[in-house]
Amino acid sequence: VRLRGLPFTSTAQDVLQFFEGVETVGGEAGVVFTCTPDGRPTGEAYVALPDAEALAGAVARHKDKIGTRYIEIFESSKGDM
């Protein structure tokens, strides 16, 4: 899945905590943040999920918050990364 709206200071651990109860793949290595060409965070990340059940659990968190920011969640694929 693709996440948008993350605080720029978010860590992989923050993202995994946001998805607590949803099975992810690879732990912190399964969370990939996107950056601008100069290396600054964009507030977006991709998270690897194992199956449709995990996808449904992740998408159910659409617009839940990390701190004061709501997080948008979109279905995506490895090719989108």
SEGU-291009 format. One line per field, with one value per residue (C-alpha): residue in one letter; residue number from 1; x, y, z. Coordinates in nm, 4 decimals, decimal comma. Each point is the difference from the previous one (the first is absolute). Layout:
<sites>
r: A_...;
k: NUM_...;
px: X_...;
py: Y_...;
pz: Z_...;
</sites>
This chain:
<sites>
r: V_R_L_R_G_L_P_F_T_S_T_A_Q_D_V_L_Q_F_F_E_G_V_E_T_V_G_G_E_A_G_V_V_F_T_C_T_P_D_G_R_P_T_G_E_A_Y_V_A_L_P_D_A_E_A_L_A_G_A_V_A_R_H_K_D_K_I_G_T_R_Y_I_E_I_F_E_S_S_K_G_D_M;
k: 1_2_3_4_5_6_7_8_9_10_11_12_13_14_15_16_17_18_19_20_21_22_23_24_25_26_27_28_29_30_31_32_33_34_35_36_37_38_39_40_41_42_43_44_45_46_47_48_49_50_51_52_53_54_55_56_57_58_59_60_61_62_63_64_65_66_67_68_69_70_71_72_73_74_75_76_77_78_79_80_81;
px: 0,0000_0,0993_-0,0357_-0,0288_-0,0035_0,2658_0,1798_0,3403_0,1665_-0,1757_0,2086_-0,0635_-0,0838_-0,2669_-0,1576_0,0056_-0,1591_-0,2712_-0,0712_0,0037_-0,2149_0,0497_0,2513_0,2830_0,2971_0,3618_-0,0375_0,1701_0,1622_-0,3517_-0,0665_0,1424_-0,0142_0,0056_0,2250_0,0413_0,2998_0,1961_-0,0750_-0,2741_-0,3011_-0,3206_-0,2377_-0,0690_0,1029_-0,0710_-0,0648_0,0257_-0,2983_-0,0294_-0,3581_-0,3494_-0,0972_0,2884_-0,0874_-0,3567_0,1278_0,2384_-0,2559_-0,2406_0,2454_-0,0514_-0,0177_0,1044_0,2563_0,3637_0,0233_-0,2137_0,0363_-0,2501_0,1557_-0,1390_0,0454_-0,0131_0,0330_0,3226_0,2460_0,3772_-0,0040_-0,1332_0,3023;
py: 0,0000_0,3628_0,2436_0,3747_0,2744_-0,1397_0,2445_0,0727_-0,1366_-0,3387_-0,3136_-0,3554_-0,0847_0,2756_-0,1491_-0,3536_0,1279_0,1714_-0,3393_-0,1878_-0,3113_-0,0037_-0,2537_0,1606_-0,1509_0,0602_0,2051_0,3385_-0,1063_-0,0382_0,3726_0,2124_0,3796_0,2206_0,3049_0,3054_0,0090_0,1880_-0,2709_0,1659_-0,2120_0,0412_-0,1233_-0,3151_-0,3610_-0,3487_-0,2962_-0,3627_-0,2188_-0,3785_-0,0490_0,1374_-0,0304_0,2255_0,2384_0,0279_0,0671_0,2674_0,1758_0,0032_0,2427_0,2562_0,3482_-0,1229_0,2303_-0,0018_0,2888_0,2770_-0,1116_-0,2254_-0,2680_-0,0894_-0,3628_-0,1230_-0,3444_-0,0238_-0,2501_-0,0450_0,1616_0,3227_0,0403;
pz: 0,0000_-0,0412_0,2877_-0,0477_0,2622_0,2320_0,2278_-0,1549_0,3140_-0,0217_0,0424_-0,1155_0,3613_0,0028_-0,3123_0,1411_0,3208_-0,2098_-0,1586_0,3322_-0,0424_-0,3789_-0,1288_-0,1962_-0,1838_0,0917_0,3161_-0,0268_-0,3294_-0,1459_0,0462_-0,2829_0,0245_-0,3084_-0,0151_-0,2202_-0,2374_0,2684_0,2593_0,2045_0,1040_-0,2007_0,2694_-0,2006_0,0520_-0,1272_0,2285_-0,1122_0,0912_-0,0362_-0,1177_-0,0654_0,3658_0,1043_-0,2829_0,1282_0,3518_-0,1251_-0,2184_0,2961_0,1660_-0,2809_0,1571_0,3465_0,1596_0,0942_0,2433_-0,1479_-0,3630_-0,1710_-0,2162_-0,3409_-0,1054_-0,3581_-0,1516_-0,1994_-0,1424_-0,0096_-0,3432_0,1517_0,2253;
</sites>
